[in-house]
């Protein structure tokens, strides 16, 4: 029966359909899983009580804007117990598909490390994919310290795509751990996951600025 043979799908066709159907799930699993890795931890001075940590985005460890921000913050510090550290988390930041998972994993490690320091106030600044570290640092810091630590967060054009499919995770959750959180955003960006105000932060919308 020629018609019957034409209508019956081949094993190869079924395999292709199965692969295409499972591809989003495979990508979701891949992007949400971060392999264990070791990284240098921030090393604040023993006298530091107030720490500012800068986290760059993907491929942004030498971003001129972040370097300028680091220098501007250092110049404005007027107390001896405060310190600014630009934390380089490349190459894990540069794995764009896994930047969220890597940032959450590394943030937890940094928070646990800072818990052993004599830090009383911490200001966490994350640019782009660097937005994945602050809440993880905060949650871990609160978990491992008995004395309260004041936590402020600043998000600069944060990208909040978690995994492969959840484009709204960042806008719903970034800043939730902080005592105070603020976000500088624009709503006409061509990068997905960066255009929505953060529900857990005070938002400064600069879309209309040059």
Backbone torsions as a table, in degrees:
resi	resn	phi	psi	omega
1	UNK	NA	107.5	-175.0
2	UNK	-65.9	-40.8	-179.3
3	UNK	-63.1	-43.5	178.9
4	UNK	-61.5	-40.7	178.9
5	UNK	-66.1	-36.9	-179.4
6	UNK	-69.0	-33.4	-176.9
7	UNK	-81.3	-22.4	-177.8
8	UNK	-78.9	118.0	-178.7
9	UNK	-68.1	145.3	179.2
10	UNK	-79.5	164.5	178.2
11	UNK	-63.7	-36.4	179.2
12	UNK	-65.1	-39.7	179.2
13	UNK	-65.1	-41.8	178.0
14	UNK	-63.2	-38.3	178.9
15	UNK	-64.6	-42.5	179.4
16	UNK	-63.6	-44.1	178.9
17	UNK	-61.3	-42.3	-179.6
18	UNK	-63.5	-41.5	179.7
19	UNK	-64.9	-45.6	-179.7
20	UNK	-63.6	-38.5	-179.1
21	UNK	-69.4	-33.4	-176.8
22	UNK	-90.8	-9.8	-176.2
23	UNK	-55.9	-46.1	179.3
24	UNK	-61.3	-37.1	179.6
25	UNK	-69.1	-38.6	177.6
26	UNK	-63.4	-44.3	179.8
27	UNK	-65.8	-38.2	178.7
28	UNK	-62.1	-45.0	178.8
29	UNK	-64.1	-41.3	-179.0
30	UNK	-63.2	-45.3	-175.1
31	UNK	-74.7	-22.8	-179.5
32	UNK	-89.8	-10.0	-178.1
33	UNK	-101.4	127.8	176.8
34	UNK	-115.6	121.8	176.6
35	UNK	-66.5	151.2	178.1
36	UNK	-64.8	136.7	176.5
37	UNK	-148.6	157.9	178.6
38	UNK	-108.3	144.7	-179.2
39	UNK	-144.6	152.6	175.0
40	UNK	-64.2	140.1	179.9
41	UNK	-94.4	154.2	173.9
42	UNK	-57.2	141.8	-176.6
43	UNK	-123.3	75.0	177.5
44	UNK	-66.2	155.3	177.3
45	UNK	-65.3	156.2	-179.3
46	UNK	-64.7	-23.2	-179.1
47	UNK	-86.9	-5.7	-175.2
48	UNK	-74.5	124.8	175.4
49	UNK	-110.1	-28.3	-178.4
50	UNK	-120.5	118.0	-174.0
51	UNK	-118.9	132.5	171.9
52	UNK	-109.7	121.9	179.4
53	UNK	-113.3	125.4	177.2
54	UNK	-102.7	130.6	177.5
55	UNK	-118.6	118.3	179.9
56	UNK	-78.1	171.1	178.2
57	UNK	-94.7	-170.3	179.4
58	UNK	-62.3	131.9	-178.8
59	UNK	56.9	28.4	-174.2
60	UNK	-120.3	19.7	-175.8
61	UNK	-63.1	-27.2	178.6
62	UNK	-113.3	26.4	179.3
63	UNK	-58.8	126.3	179.5
64	UNK	-55.8	-36.6	-179.1
65	UNK	-64.9	-41.7	179.8
66	UNK	-69.4	-40.1	178.0
67	UNK	-63.3	-41.1	178.2
68	UNK	-66.5	-39.6	178.4
69	UNK	-63.8	-41.6	178.1
70	UNK	-58.2	-48.2	-179.0
71	UNK	-65.5	-39.4	-179.8
72	UNK	-64.7	-41.2	179.5
73	UNK	-66.3	-40.6	179.3
74	UNK	-63.2	-39.0	-178.8
75	UNK	-69.0	-28.2	-177.1
76	UNK	-86.3	-13.5	180.0
77	UNK	-66.1	129.5	-177.1
78	UNK	-122.6	5.9	-179.8
79	UNK	-121.6	146.6	-173.1
80	UNK	-74.7	-19.8	-176.2
81	UNK	-96.4	15.4	179.7
82	UNK	-110.6	150.1	-176.9
83	UNK	-150.1	144.8	175.9
84	UNK	-111.8	129.8	176.3
85	UNK	-128.3	122.1	172.0
86	UNK	-89.3	109.5	-174.6
87	UNK	-90.1	121.2	179.8
88	UNK	-92.4	111.7	179.2
89	UNK	-110.2	16.7	169.2
90	UNK	-70.5	143.8	12.6
91	UNK	-89.9	-3.3	-175.5
92	UNK	-68.7	-26.6	176.3
93	UNK	-69.5	-26.4	-172.3
94	UNK	-85.2	-8.1	173.3
95	UNK	-82.2	86.9	-168.2
96	UNK	-57.3	-37.6	-178.5
97	UNK	-71.1	-23.0	-178.2
98	UNK	-116.0	11.1	-176.5
99	UNK	-59.9	-38.3	-179.7
100	UNK	-66.0	-47.8	-179.9
101	UNK	-64.6	-41.7	179.7
102	UNK	-66.4	-38.9	179.7
103	UNK	-65.6	-41.6	178.3
104	UNK	-65.7	-41.0	179.6
105	UNK	-64.5	-47.3	-177.3
106	UNK	-71.0	-36.7	178.6
107	UNK	-59.9	-39.2	178.3
108	UNK	-63.3	-39.6	179.2
109	UNK	-66.6	-42.0	-179.4
110	UNK	-65.1	-41.9	179.0
111	UNK	-61.5	-42.8	178.2
112	UNK	-63.5	-37.7	179.0
113	UNK	-67.0	-44.7	-178.9
114	UNK	-66.4	-24.4	179.3
115	UNK	-62.5	-23.4	179.7
116	UNK	-88.8	-3.9	178.6
117	UNK	-92.6	175.5	-178.2
118	UNK	-100.0	44.8	-176.6
119	UNK	-86.5	132.6	178.9
120	UNK	-110.7	-25.5	176.9
121	UNK	-136.8	137.7	177.7
122	UNK	-137.3	133.3	177.6
123	UNK	-114.2	114.9	-175.7
124	UNK	-105.1	120.4	-177.6
125	UNK	-117.1	119.4	-178.5
126	UNK	-120.6	127.4	177.0
127	UNK	-104.1	131.3	175.9
128	UNK	55.0	-119.8	179.5
129	UNK	-68.3	-16.0	175.6
130	UNK	-65.5	-9.5	177.9
131	UNK	-68.4	-12.6	-177.9
132	UNK	-78.1	-15.3	-176.3
133	UNK	-87.0	-40.3	-171.1
134	UNK	-53.7	-49.7	-177.4
135	UNK	-66.8	-34.3	177.8
136	UNK	-67.7	-40.9	175.9
137	UNK	-60.9	-46.8	-177.4
138	UNK	-61.5	-49.0	-178.0
139	UNK	-61.2	-41.2	-179.8
140	UNK	-69.7	-40.4	178.9
141	UNK	-61.7	-43.3	179.1
142	UNK	-68.4	-32.2	-179.0
143	UNK	-67.6	-38.3	-171.8
144	UNK	-102.9	3.1	176.8
145	UNK	-117.1	139.1	177.7
146	UNK	-87.9	-31.2	177.8
147	UNK	-86.7	138.9	-178.5
148	UNK	-65.3	138.2	176.3
149	UNK	-117.3	129.0	179.2
150	UNK	-77.1	127.0	-175.9
151	UNK	-121.9	123.8	173.0
152	UNK	-116.6	144.5	178.5
153	UNK	-129.0	141.8	173.0
154	UNK	-128.7	124.2	179.7
155	UNK	-108.9	125.7	-179.2
156	UNK	-110.2	108.3	-177.3
157	UNK	45.5	56.4	-173.8
158	UNK	-69.0	142.0	173.8
159	UNK	-104.5	125.2	-168.8
160	UNK	-119.5	28.7	178.3
161	UNK	-81.0	114.7	177.9
162	UNK	-99.2	125.4	-176.6
163	UNK	71.5	-141.8	-176.0
164	UNK	-110.0	-17.2	-169.9
165	UNK	-122.8	-22.0	-173.7
166	UNK	-93.2	93.1	-176.0
167	UNK	-82.0	-13.6	-173.7
168	UNK	-105.4	3.8	-174.2
169	UNK	-60.5	-47.4	-177.5
170	UNK	-63.4	-44.5	-178.2
171	UNK	-64.5	-26.3	-179.7
172	UNK	-88.4	-25.5	-169.3
173	UNK	-121.3	-27.9	-176.9
174	UNK	-56.0	130.4	176.9
175	UNK	93.9	-4.0	-175.4
176	UNK	-64.7	-25.3	-177.6
177	UNK	-87.2	-16.0	-169.9
178	UNK	-78.4	156.8	167.8
179	UNK	-72.2	-35.2	174.1
180	UNK	-148.7	135.8	179.3
181	UNK	-135.8	143.3	178.2
182	UNK	-136.1	153.0	-179.9
183	UNK	-137.2	134.2	173.2
184	UNK	-102.7	114.2	-173.5
185	UNK	-130.3	162.4	164.5
186	UNK	-131.0	150.4	-172.1
187	UNK	-106.9	11.7	179.8
188	UNK	-123.5	28.7	-178.8
189	UNK	-76.4	145.5	177.2
190	UNK	-88.1	4.0	176.5
191	UNK	-94.4	121.1	-179.8
192	UNK	-60.9	149.4	175.5
193	UNK	80.2	12.5	-177.8
194	UNK	-123.9	2.4	-169.5
195	UNK	-102.0	-4.6	-176.1
196	UNK	-101.4	140.9	174.5
197	UNK	-60.5	152.0	178.2
198	UNK	-84.4	128.5	-178.0
199	UNK	-73.1	-20.1	-177.5
200	UNK	-105.4	18.2	-175.6
201	UNK	-144.2	161.0	170.6
202	UNK	-80.3	125.5	-173.3
203	UNK	-104.0	135.3	174.7
204	UNK	-114.9	106.7	-175.7
205	UNK	-90.8	115.3	-177.0
206	UNK	-108.2	20.5	-175.8
207	UNK	-56.1	-40.3	-174.4
208	UNK	-83.0	-4.0	179.9
209	UNK	-80.9	154.2	-179.2
210	UNK	-58.8	NA	NA
